[in-house]
Amino acid sequence: MSVASYVLGIVSAALILIVVIEMLRRHRLRERHAIWWVVAGVLALVIGIFPSTLDWAAGVLGIQVPTNLVFFVGIAILFLVALQSSAELTKLESKTRTLAEQVALLELRIRELETPPKD
């Protein structure tokens, strides 16, 4: 591993963590949505600082090429992010439907109150 790729790995991982933390600080990302990005950033930082960890983990898991482990973990993290986003979207869609129904009922009630009674 060359020094340039070693430094690039560490800087990239640190940059990921800085961006996630800054988005959390500015309330542009909620904590529950940031957990998988923080996990990915920490894993990338650990592998960037200790590259032999990747070889060791690949050996323990029986993976011949350590780069395949990186792709597998990356895909797994992206899958978890997509699953979490889908669950959140489903929850928000349900809340939106409930709110729309409540507004419709309130508008109907207001129309009934504003309409003069028929004699």
N, CA, C and O atoms as CSV, one atom per row, in Angstrom:
chain,resi,resn,atom,element,x,y,z
A,1,MET,N,N,0.856,-1.173,0.000
A,1,MET,CA,C,0.000,0.000,0.000
A,1,MET,C,C,0.902,1.237,0.000
A,1,MET,O,O,1.793,1.368,0.839
A,2,SER,N,N,0.660,2.126,-0.938
A,2,SER,CA,C,1.496,3.321,-1.024
A,2,SER,C,C,1.065,4.332,0.045
A,2,SER,O,O,-0.037,4.267,0.589
A,3,VAL,N,N,1.956,5.244,0.315
A,3,VAL,CA,C,1.673,6.276,1.315
A,3,VAL,C,C,0.518,7.152,0.868
A,3,VAL,O,O,-0.295,7.578,1.689
A,4,ALA,N,N,0.438,7.428,-0.447
A,4,ALA,CA,C,-0.634,8.285,-0.965
A,4,ALA,C,C,-1.998,7.630,-0.761
A,4,ALA,O,O,-2.945,8.301,-0.351
A,5,SER,N,N,-2.114,6.320,-1.042
A,5,SER,CA,C,-3.408,5.654,-0.847
A,5,SER,C,C,-3.727,5.521,0.636
A,5,SER,O,O,-4.893,5.583,1.025
A,6,TYR,N,N,-2.713,5.340,1.458
A,6,TYR,CA,C,-2.905,5.284,2.910
A,6,TYR,C,C,-3.480,6.603,3.424
A,6,TYR,O,O,-4.455,6.613,4.176
A,7,VAL,N,N,-2.870,7.714,3.014
A,7,VAL,CA,C,-3.339,9.046,3.431
A,7,VAL,C,C,-4.710,9.336,2.846
A,7,VAL,O,O,-5.565,9.905,3.524
A,8,LEU,N,N,-4.931,8.949,1.587
A,8,LEU,CA,C,-6.231,9.171,0.950
A,8,LEU,C,C,-7.344,8.446,1.704
A,8,LEU,O,O,-8.428,8.999,1.887
A,9,GLY,N,N,-7.087,7.219,2.142
A,9,GLY,CA,C,-8.082,6.460,2.901
A,9,GLY,C,C,-8.430,7.124,4.220
A,9,GLY,O,O,-9.601,7.215,4.588
A,10,ILE,N,N,-7.412,7.585,4.928
A,10,ILE,CA,C,-7.646,8.238,6.225
A,10,ILE,C,C,-8.371,9.572,6.043
A,10,ILE,O,O,-9.316,9.870,6.773
A,11,VAL,N,N,-7.932,10.368,5.079
A,11,VAL,CA,C,-8.566,11.677,4.839
A,11,VAL,C,C,-10.020,11.499,4.389
A,11,VAL,O,O,-10.897,12.248,4.821
A,12,SER,N,N,-10.280,10.509,3.523
A,12,SER,CA,C,-11.652,10.272,3.057
A,12,SER,C,C,-12.557,9.867,4.210
A,12,SER,O,O,-13.677,10.364,4.326
A,13,ALA,N,N,-12.081,8.972,5.058
A,13,ALA,CA,C,-12.890,8.536,6.196
A,13,ALA,C,C,-13.137,9.685,7.164
A,13,ALA,O,O,-14.249,9.857,7.662
A,14,ALA,N,N,-12.101,10.468,7.428
A,14,ALA,CA,C,-12.263,11.620,8.320
A,14,ALA,C,C,-13.232,12.628,7.716
A,14,ALA,O,O,-14.035,13.222,8.436
A,15,LEU,N,N,-13.165,12.825,6.410
A,15,LEU,CA,C,-14.075,13.757,5.732
A,15,LEU,C,C,-15.532,13.281,5.839
A,15,LEU,O,O,-16.436,14.089,6.052
A,16,ILE,N,N,-15.753,11.972,5.691
A,16,ILE,CA,C,-17.112,11.419,5.847
A,16,ILE,C,C,-17.633,11.719,7.247
A,16,ILE,O,O,-18.763,12.180,7.407
A,17,LEU,N,N,-16.818,11.461,8.249
A,17,LEU,CA,C,-17.254,11.693,9.634
A,17,LEU,C,C,-17.493,13.176,9.897
A,17,LEU,O,O,-18.451,13.534,10.583
A,18,ILE,N,N,-16.644,14.034,9.367
A,18,ILE,CA,C,-16.824,15.481,9.570
A,18,ILE,C,C,-18.123,15.958,8.924
A,18,ILE,O,O,-18.866,16.737,9.520
A,19,VAL,N,N,-18.394,15.491,7.708
A,19,VAL,CA,C,-19.633,15.902,7.015
A,19,VAL,C,C,-20.866,15.430,7.792
A,19,VAL,O,O,-21.820,16.189,7.961
A,20,VAL,N,N,-20.848,14.190,8.258
A,20,VAL,CA,C,-22.004,13.664,9.010
A,20,VAL,C,C,-22.185,14.441,10.308
A,20,VAL,O,O,-23.307,14.813,10.649
A,21,ILE,N,N,-21.111,14.689,11.028
A,21,ILE,CA,C,-21.208,15.423,12.293
A,21,ILE,C,C,-21.679,16.858,12.053
A,21,ILE,O,O,-22.482,17.382,12.824
A,22,GLU,N,N,-21.192,17.485,11.004
A,22,GLU,CA,C,-21.621,18.854,10.695
A,22,GLU,C,C,-23.100,18.889,10.318
A,22,GLU,O,O,-23.816,19.810,10.712
A,23,MET,N,N,-23.562,17.896,9.561
A,23,MET,CA,C,-24.988,17.841,9.218
A,23,MET,C,C,-25.832,17.610,10.465
A,23,MET,O,O,-26.927,18.160,10.582
A,24,LEU,N,N,-25.341,16.814,11.382
A,24,LEU,CA,C,-26.058,16.610,12.648
A,24,LEU,C,C,-26.103,17.905,13.446
A,24,LEU,O,O,-27.136,18.263,14.012
A,25,ARG,N,N,-24.978,18.598,13.486
A,25,ARG,CA,C,-24.891,19.843,14.257
A,25,ARG,C,C,-25.835,20.913,13.706
A,25,ARG,O,O,-26.412,21.688,14.468
A,26,ARG,N,N,-25.988,20.952,12.390
A,26,ARG,CA,C,-26.854,21.959,11.765
A,26,ARG,C,C,-28.302,21.485,11.627
A,26,ARG,O,O,-29.116,22.152,10.988
A,27,HIS,N,N,-28.620,20.346,12.220
A,27,HIS,CA,C,-29.965,19.758,12.194
A,27,HIS,C,C,-30.445,19.483,10.773
A,27,HIS,O,O,-31.639,19.578,10.489
A,28,ARG,N,N,-29.528,19.148,9.892
A,28,ARG,CA,C,-29.891,18.767,8.523
A,28,ARG,C,C,-30.002,17.254,8.402
A,28,ARG,O,O,-30.430,16.737,7.370
A,29,LEU,N,N,-29.616,16.546,9.456
A,29,LEU,CA,C,-29.682,15.091,9.496
A,29,LEU,C,C,-30.007,14.696,10.929
A,29,LEU,O,O,-29.364,15.158,11.871
A,30,ARG,N,N,-31.011,13.837,11.085
A,30,ARG,CA,C,-31.394,13.426,12.435
A,30,ARG,C,C,-30.508,12.275,12.884
A,30,ARG,O,O,-29.922,11.555,12.076
A,31,GLU,N,N,-30.431,12.130,14.201
A,31,GLU,CA,C,-29.535,11.130,14.773
A,31,GLU,C,C,-29.864,9.725,14.300
A,31,GLU,O,O,-28.969,8.941,13.984
A,32,ARG,N,N,-31.158,9.409,14.252
A,32,ARG,CA,C,-31.532,8.054,13.872
A,32,ARG,C,C,-31.205,7.757,12.403
A,32,ARG,O,O,-31.069,6.593,12.025
A,33,HIS,N,N,-31.080,8.784,11.589
A,33,HIS,CA,C,-30.703,8.565,10.196
A,33,HIS,C,C,-29.196,8.567,10.000
A,33,HIS,O,O,-28.696,8.084,8.983
A,34,ALA,N,N,-28.485,9.100,10.955
A,34,ALA,CA,C,-27.036,9.232,10.806
A,34,ALA,C,C,-26.269,8.022,11.300
A,34,ALA,O,O,-25.071,7.904,11.043
A,35,ILE,N,N,-26.941,7.114,12.009
A,35,ILE,CA,C,-26.214,6.024,12.664
A,35,ILE,C,C,-25.432,5.165,11.668
A,35,ILE,O,O,-24.278,4.826,11.928
A,36,TRP,N,N,-26.040,4.807,10.532
A,36,TRP,CA,C,-25.332,3.939,9.576
A,36,TRP,C,C,-24.215,4.684,8.881
A,36,TRP,O,O,-23.209,4.076,8.517
A,37,TRP,N,N,-24.364,6.003,8.685
A,37,TRP,CA,C,-23.282,6.787,8.081
A,37,TRP,C,C,-22.113,6.909,9.047
A,37,TRP,O,O,-20.956,6.878,8.627
A,38,VAL,N,N,-22.404,7.048,10.339
A,38,VAL,CA,C,-21.330,7.108,11.333
A,38,VAL,C,C,-20.620,5.757,11.404
A,38,VAL,O,O,-19.393,5.697,11.488
A,39,VAL,N,N,-21.401,4.672,11.369
A,39,VAL,CA,C,-20.795,3.328,11.378
A,39,VAL,C,C,-19.883,3.166,10.159
A,39,VAL,O,O,-18.765,2.669,10.297
A,40,ALA,N,N,-20.332,3.569,8.985
A,40,ALA,CA,C,-19.519,3.460,7.773
A,40,ALA,C,C,-18.263,4.312,7.881
A,40,ALA,O,O,-17.180,3.877,7.487
A,41,GLY,N,N,-18.400,5.519,8.411
A,41,GLY,CA,C,-17.239,6.394,8.556
A,41,GLY,C,C,-16.222,5.847,9.540
A,41,GLY,O,O,-15.018,5.907,9.293
A,42,VAL,N,N,-16.705,5.312,10.660
A,42,VAL,CA,C,-15.785,4.750,11.659
A,42,VAL,C,C,-15.087,3.513,11.101
A,42,VAL,O,O,-13.882,3.341,11.285
A,43,LEU,N,N,-15.846,2.649,10.417
A,43,LEU,CA,C,-15.218,1.469,9.806
A,43,LEU,C,C,-14.170,1.878,8.777
A,43,LEU,O,O,-13.086,1.297,8.726
A,44,ALA,N,N,-14.489,2.869,7.964
A,44,ALA,CA,C,-13.531,3.337,6.959
A,44,ALA,C,C,-12.297,3.940,7.627
A,44,ALA,O,O,-11.178,3.762,7.146
A,45,LEU,N,N,-12.500,4.649,8.728
A,45,LEU,CA,C,-11.358,5.242,9.437
A,45,LEU,C,C,-10.473,4.165,10.066
A,45,LEU,O,O,-9.246,4.249,10.000
A,46,VAL,N,N,-11.095,3.158,10.672
A,46,VAL,CA,C,-10.316,2.067,11.280
A,46,VAL,C,C,-9.518,1.325,10.209
A,46,VAL,O,O,-8.341,1.017,10.396
A,47,ILE,N,N,-10.177,1.042,9.084
A,47,ILE,CA,C,-9.472,0.341,7.999
A,47,ILE,C,C,-8.416,1.239,7.367
A,47,ILE,O,O,-7.373,0.759,6.922
A,48,GLY,N,N,-8.687,2.546,7.327
A,48,GLY,CA,C,-7.694,3.469,6.784
A,48,GLY,C,C,-6.461,3.573,7.668
A,48,GLY,O,O,-5.338,3.655,7.170
A,49,ILE,N,N,-6.671,3.568,8.991
A,49,ILE,CA,C,-5.538,3.681,9.920
A,49,ILE,C,C,-4.811,2.342,10.048
A,49,ILE,O,O,-3.581,2.291,10.076
A,50,PHE,N,N,-5.595,1.253,10.124
A,50,PHE,CA,C,-5.011,-0.085,10.283
A,50,PHE,C,C,-5.414,-0.956,9.085
A,50,PHE,O,O,-6.341,-1.757,9.203
A,51,PRO,N,N,-4.748,-0.820,7.954
A,51,PRO,CA,C,-5.165,-1.560,6.753
A,51,PRO,C,C,-5.091,-3.077,6.922
A,51,PRO,O,O,-5.803,-3.812,6.237
A,52,SER,N,N,-4.231,-3.552,7.834
A,52,SER,CA,C,-4.138,-5.004,8.029
A,52,SER,C,C,-5.402,-5.568,8.667
A,52,SER,O,O,-5.633,-6.776,8.619
A,53,THR,N,N,-6.225,-4.701,9.269
A,53,THR,CA,C,-7.493,-5.147,9.845
A,53,THR,C,C,-8.390,-5.743,8.766
A,53,THR,O,O,-9.082,-6.733,9.005
A,54,LEU,N,N,-8.377,-5.145,7.586
A,54,LEU,CA,C,-9.197,-5.642,6.491
A,54,LEU,C,C,-8.750,-7.042,6.074
A,54,LEU,O,O,-9.582,-7.918,5.842
A,55,ASP,N,N,-7.440,-7.251,5.979
A,55,ASP,CA,C,-6.930,-8.587,5.639
A,55,ASP,C,C,-7.313,-9.601,6.714
A,55,ASP,O,O,-7.716,-10.723,6.406
A,56,TRP,N,N,-7.184,-9.196,7.974
A,56,TRP,CA,C,-7.533,-10.098,9.080
A,56,TRP,C,C,-9.023,-10.453,9.042
A,56,TRP,O,O,-9.385,-11.624,9.156
A,57,ALA,N,N,-9.891,-9.434,8.881
A,57,ALA,CA,C,-11.337,-9.684,8.861
A,57,ALA,C,C,-11.724,-10.561,7.676
A,57,ALA,O,O,-12.568,-11.447,7.807
A,58,ALA,N,N,-11.110,-10.317,6.522
A,58,ALA,CA,C,-11.407,-11.143,5.349
A,58,ALA,C,C,-10.969,-12.587,5.587
A,58,ALA,O,O,-11.660,-13.523,5.186
A,59,GLY,N,N,-9.823,-12.764,6.237
A,59,GLY,CA,C,-9.347,-14.115,6.551
A,59,GLY,C,C,-10.265,-14.828,7.523
A,59,GLY,O,O,-10.551,-16.014,7.363
A,60,VAL,N,N,-10.733,-14.097,8.543
A,60,VAL,CA,C,-11.641,-14.691,9.538
A,60,VAL,C,C,-12.944,-15.125,8.879
A,60,VAL,O,O,-13.491,-16.181,9.198
A,61,LEU,N,N,-13.437,-14.300,7.955
A,61,LEU,CA,C,-14.713,-14.597,7.297
A,61,LEU,C,C,-14.561,-15.526,6.099
A,61,LEU,O,O,-15.559,-15.924,5.499
A,62,GLY,N,N,-13.341,-15.872,5.747
A,62,GLY,CA,C,-13.103,-16.795,4.649
A,62,GLY,C,C,-13.248,-16.163,3.280
A,62,GLY,O,O,-13.553,-16.850,2.305
A,63,ILE,N,N,-13.034,-14.878,3.202
A,63,ILE,CA,C,-13.134,-14.162,1.932
A,63,ILE,C,C,-11.728,-14.068,1.339
A,63,ILE,O,O,-10.798,-13.598,1.995
A,64,GLN,N,N,-11.582,-14.522,0.086
A,64,GLN,CA,C,-10.268,-14.601,-0.544
A,64,GLN,C,C,-9.670,-13.223,-0.817
A,64,GLN,O,O,-8.491,-12.989,-0.554
A,65,VAL,N,N,-10.488,-12.313,-1.346
A,65,VAL,CA,C,-10.002,-10.977,-1.722
A,65,VAL,C,C,-10.573,-9.955,-0.731
A,65,VAL,O,O,-11.789,-9.770,-0.684
A,66,PRO,N,N,-9.732,-9.296,0.053
A,66,PRO,CA,C,-10.237,-8.348,1.059
A,66,PRO,C,C,-11.098,-7.225,0.475
A,66,PRO,O,O,-11.986,-6.708,1.153
A,67,THR,N,N,-10.841,-6.854,-0.763
A,67,THR,CA,C,-11.652,-5.794,-1.375
A,67,THR,C,C,-13.122,-6.219,-1.483
A,67,THR,O,O,-14.022,-5.384,-1.392
A,68,ASN,N,N,-13.354,-7.516,-1.676
A,68,ASN,CA,C,-14.736,-8.008,-1.729
A,68,ASN,C,C,-15.458,-7.773,-0.407
A,68,ASN,O,O,-16.662,-7.515,-0.396
A,69,LEU,N,N,-14.736,-7.860,0.704
A,69,LEU,CA,C,-15.336,-7.581,2.012
A,69,LEU,C,C,-15.755,-6.115,2.102
A,69,LEU,O,O,-16.803,-5.793,2.662
A,70,VAL,N,N,-14.922,-5.226,1.543
A,70,VAL,CA,C,-15.272,-3.797,1.535
A,70,VAL,C,C,-16.561,-3.574,0.748
A,70,VAL,O,O,-17.452,-2.850,1.193
A,71,PHE,N,N,-16.653,-4.202,-0.426
A,71,PHE,CA,C,-17.872,-4.051,-1.225
A,71,PHE,C,C,-19.081,-4.651,-0.511
A,71,PHE,O,O,-20.165,-4.068,-0.525
A,72,PHE,N,N,-18.897,-5.814,0.113
A,72,PHE,CA,C,-20.005,-6.449,0.816
A,72,PHE,C,C,-20.501,-5.567,1.962
A,72,PHE,O,O,-21.706,-5.365,2.115
A,73,VAL,N,N,-19.574,-5.045,2.764
A,73,VAL,CA,C,-19.972,-4.189,3.897
A,73,VAL,C,C,-20.615,-2.899,3.382
A,73,VAL,O,O,-21.597,-2.418,3.947
A,74,GLY,N,N,-20.056,-2.350,2.311
A,74,GLY,CA,C,-20.646,-1.133,1.736
A,74,GLY,C,C,-22.064,-1.362,1.247
A,74,GLY,O,O,-22.951,-0.545,1.495
A,75,ILE,N,N,-22.277,-2.471,0.554
A,75,ILE,CA,C,-23.625,-2.788,0.057
A,75,ILE,C,C,-24.562,-3.048,1.226
A,75,ILE,O,O,-25.721,-2.635,1.196
A,76,ALA,N,N,-24.070,-3.730,2.254
A,76,ALA,CA,C,-24.911,-4.010,3.421
A,76,ALA,C,C,-25.327,-2.711,4.115
A,76,ALA,O,O,-26.480,-2.566,4.521
A,77,ILE,N,N,-24.400,-1.776,4.249
A,77,ILE,CA,C,-24.725,-0.498,4.897
A,77,ILE,C,C,-25.714,0.291,4.039
A,77,ILE,O,O,-26.660,0.875,4.566
A,78,LEU,N,N,-25.506,0.312,2.742
A,78,LEU,CA,C,-26.453,1.016,1.866
A,78,LEU,C,C,-27.833,0.370,1.901
A,78,LEU,O,O,-28.846,1.068,1.846
A,79,PHE,N,N,-27.883,-0.970,1.995
A,79,PHE,CA,C,-29.159,-1.668,2.125
A,79,PHE,C,C,-29.862,-1.246,3.415
A,79,PHE,O,O,-31.066,-0.988,3.414
A,80,LEU,N,N,-29.113,-1.177,4.511
A,80,LEU,CA,C,-29.717,-0.775,5.787
A,80,LEU,C,C,-30.209,0.673,5.746
A,80,LEU,O,O,-31.260,0.985,6.307
A,81,VAL,N,N,-29.465,1.549,5.091
A,81,VAL,CA,C,-29.895,2.946,4.955
A,81,VAL,C,C,-31.184,3.018,4.134
A,81,VAL,O,O,-32.109,3.749,4.489
A,82,ALA,N,N,-31.242,2.259,3.034
A,82,ALA,CA,C,-32.446,2.259,2.203
A,82,ALA,C,C,-33.638,1.681,2.952
A,82,ALA,O,O,-34.754,2.186,2.833
A,83,LEU,N,N,-33.405,0.630,3.719
A,83,LEU,CA,C,-34.487,0.022,4.496
A,83,LEU,C,C,-35.005,0.981,5.559
A,83,LEU,O,O,-36.213,1.105,5.758
A,84,GLN,N,N,-34.089,1.657,6.239
A,84,GLN,CA,C,-34.483,2.625,7.262
A,84,GLN,C,C,-35.250,3.793,6.630
A,84,GLN,O,O,-36.235,4.270,7.192
A,85,SER,N,N,-34.799,4.242,5.474
A,85,SER,CA,C,-35.501,5.335,4.788
A,85,SER,C,C,-36.892,4.903,4.346
A,85,SER,O,O,-37.838,5.685,4.435
A,86,SER,N,N,-37.029,3.672,3.872
A,86,SER,CA,C,-38.337,3.169,3.465
A,86,SER,C,C,-39.289,3.077,4.653
A,86,SER,O,O,-40.468,3.415,4.542
A,87,ALA,N,N,-38.775,2.622,5.779
A,87,ALA,CA,C,-39.615,2.535,6.984
A,87,ALA,C,C,-40.059,3.927,7.417
A,87,ALA,O,O,-41.210,4.131,7.801
A,88,GLU,N,N,-39.143,4.872,7.353
A,88,GLU,CA,C,-39.480,6.253,7.737
A,88,GLU,C,C,-40.491,6.855,6.753
A,88,GLU,O,O,-41.409,7.564,7.165
A,89,LEU,N,N,-40.330,6.578,5.477
A,89,LEU,CA,C,-41.261,7.073,4.471
A,89,LEU,C,C,-42.658,6.490,4.680
A,89,LEU,O,O,-43.656,7.199,4.546
A,90,THR,N,N,-42.726,5.222,5.004
A,90,THR,CA,C,-44.019,4.583,5.273
A,90,THR,C,C,-44.698,5.233,6.475
A,90,THR,O,O,-45.902,5.488,6.457
A,91,LYS,N,N,-43.923,5.492,7.503
A,91,LYS,CA,C,-44.462,6.122,8.717
A,91,LYS,C,C,-44.970,7.537,8.404
A,91,LYS,O,O,-46.051,7.918,8.854
A,92,LEU,N,N,-44.203,8.307,7.643
A,92,LEU,CA,C,-44.612,9.671,7.291
A,92,LEU,C,C,-45.841,9.665,6.383
A,92,LEU,O,O,-46.707,10.531,6.507
A,93,GLU,N,N,-45.922,8.696,5.473
A,93,GLU,CA,C,-47.073,8.599,4.590
A,93,GLU,C,C,-48.342,8.319,5.387
A,93,GLU,O,O,-49.402,8.870,5.093
A,94,SER,N,N,-48.229,7.469,6.385
A,94,SER,CA,C,-49.379,7.163,7.236
A,94,SER,C,C,-49.818,8.397,8.022
A,94,SER,O,O,-51.012,8.674,8.135
A,95,LYS,N,N,-48.860,9.128,8.558
A,95,LYS,CA,C,-49.185,10.351,9.306
A,95,LYS,C,C,-49.825,11.391,8.384
A,95,LYS,O,O,-50.773,12.070,8.781
A,96,THR,N,N,-49.315,11.519,7.164
A,96,THR,CA,C,-49.871,12.479,6.214
A,96,THR,C,C,-51.311,12.128,5.870
A,96,THR,O,O,-52.166,13.011,5.798
A,97,ARG,N,N,-51.587,10.837,5.657
A,97,ARG,CA,C,-52.950,10.410,5.335
A,97,ARG,C,C,-53.894,10.700,6.505
A,97,ARG,O,O,-55.016,11.161,6.300
A,98,THR,N,N,-53.438,10.429,7.723
A,98,THR,CA,C,-54.252,10.695,8.909
A,98,THR,C,C,-54.532,12.192,9.040
A,98,THR,O,O,-55.658,12.588,9.340
A,99,LEU,N,N,-53.518,13.020,8.819
A,99,LEU,CA,C,-53.711,14.473,8.903
A,99,LEU,C,C,-54.674,14.972,7.825
A,99,LEU,O,O,-55.513,15.830,8.101
A,100,ALA,N,N,-54.564,14.448,6.605
A,100,ALA,CA,C,-55.474,14.847,5.528
A,100,ALA,C,C,-56.914,14.481,5.870
A,100,ALA,O,O,-57.832,15.256,5.604
A,101,GLU,N,N,-57.114,13.312,6.454
A,101,GLU,CA,C,-58.460,12.905,6.861
A,101,GLU,C,C,-59.010,13.806,7.962
A,101,GLU,O,O,-60.184,14.175,7.946
A,102,GLN,N,N,-58.154,14.156,8.915
A,102,GLN,CA,C,-58.591,15.047,9.997
A,102,GLN,C,C,-58.943,16.432,9.461
A,102,GLN,O,O,-59.933,17.020,9.894
A,103,VAL,N,N,-58.161,16.961,8.535
A,103,VAL,CA,C,-58.448,18.274,7.943
A,103,VAL,C,C,-59.761,18.224,7.174
A,103,VAL,O,O,-60.560,19.157,7.251
A,104,ALA,N,N,-59.992,17.143,6.432
A,104,ALA,CA,C,-61.250,17.014,5.680
A,104,ALA,C,C,-62.448,16.998,6.620
A,104,ALA,O,O,-63.468,17.629,6.342
A,105,LEU,N,N,-62.328,16.278,7.731
A,105,LEU,CA,C,-63.422,16.230,8.700
A,105,LEU,C,C,-63.649,17.600,9.340
A,105,LEU,O,O,-64.791,17.994,9.572
A,106,LEU,N,N,-62.565,18.328,9.626
A,106,LEU,CA,C,-62.703,19.664,10.209
A,106,LEU,C,C,-63.342,20.633,9.220
A,106,LEU,O,O,-64.176,21.448,9.616
A,107,GLU,N,N,-62.968,20.563,7.940
A,107,GLU,CA,C,-63.578,21.417,6.924
A,107,GLU,C,C,-65.065,21.114,6.775
A,107,GLU,O,O,-65.869,22.031,6.610
A,108,LEU,N,N,-65.429,19.867,6.831
A,108,LEU,CA,C,-66.839,19.481,6.761
A,108,LEU,C,C,-67.601,20.037,7.957
A,108,LEU,O,O,-68.721,20.529,7.821
A,109,ARG,N,N,-66.981,19.954,9.123
A,109,ARG,CA,C,-67.614,20.478,10.346
A,109,ARG,C,C,-67.786,21.991,10.259
A,109,ARG,O,O,-68.820,22.518,10.670
A,110,ILE,N,N,-66.777,22.703,9.723
A,110,ILE,CA,C,-66.857,24.162,9.574
A,110,ILE,C,C,-67.967,24.533,8.595
A,110,ILE,O,O,-68.730,25.464,8.851
A,111,ARG,N,N,-68.066,23.813,7.475
A,111,ARG,CA,C,-69.140,24.086,6.504
A,111,ARG,C,C,-70.522,23.880,7.123
A,111,ARG,O,O,-71.458,24.640,6.875
A,112,GLU,N,N,-70.617,22.838,7.928
A,112,GLU,CA,C,-71.905,22.582,8.593
A,112,GLU,C,C,-72.265,23.705,9.557
A,112,GLU,O,O,-73.431,24.084,9.668
A,113,LEU,N,N,-71.258,24.238,10.258
A,113,LEU,CA,C,-71.514,25.319,11.228
A,113,LEU,C,C,-71.798,26.642,10.534
A,113,LEU,O,O,-72.566,27.449,11.057
A,114,GLU,N,N,-71.186,26.893,9.345
A,114,GLU,CA,C,-71.373,28.145,8.633
A,114,GLU,C,C,-72.654,28.170,7.799
A,114,GLU,O,O,-73.163,29.244,7.476
A,115,THR,N,N,-73.155,27.041,7.462
A,115,THR,CA,C,-74.374,26.978,6.657
A,115,THR,C,C,-75.582,27.306,7.541
A,115,THR,O,O,-75.759,26.712,8.604
A,116,PRO,N,N,-76.417,28.263,7.088
A,116,PRO,CA,C,-77.594,28.585,7.907
A,116,PRO,C,C,-78.561,27.407,7.939
A,116,PRO,O,O,-78.709,26.689,6.950
A,117,PRO,N,N,-79.202,27.218,9.054
A,117,PRO,CA,C,-80.132,26.095,9.164
A,117,PRO,C,C,-81.338,26.288,8.246
A,117,PRO,O,O,-81.823,27.407,8.078
A,118,LYS,N,N,-81.817,25.201,7.659
A,118,LYS,CA,C,-82.977,25.253,6.775
A,118,LYS,C,C,-84.249,25.179,7.620
A,118,LYS,O,O,-84.366,24.359,8.531
A,119,ASP,N,N,-85.169,26.035,7.299
A,119,ASP,CA,C,-86.426,26.054,8.061
A,119,ASP,C,C,-87.480,25.211,7.418
A,119,ASP,O,O,-88.595,25.118,7.931
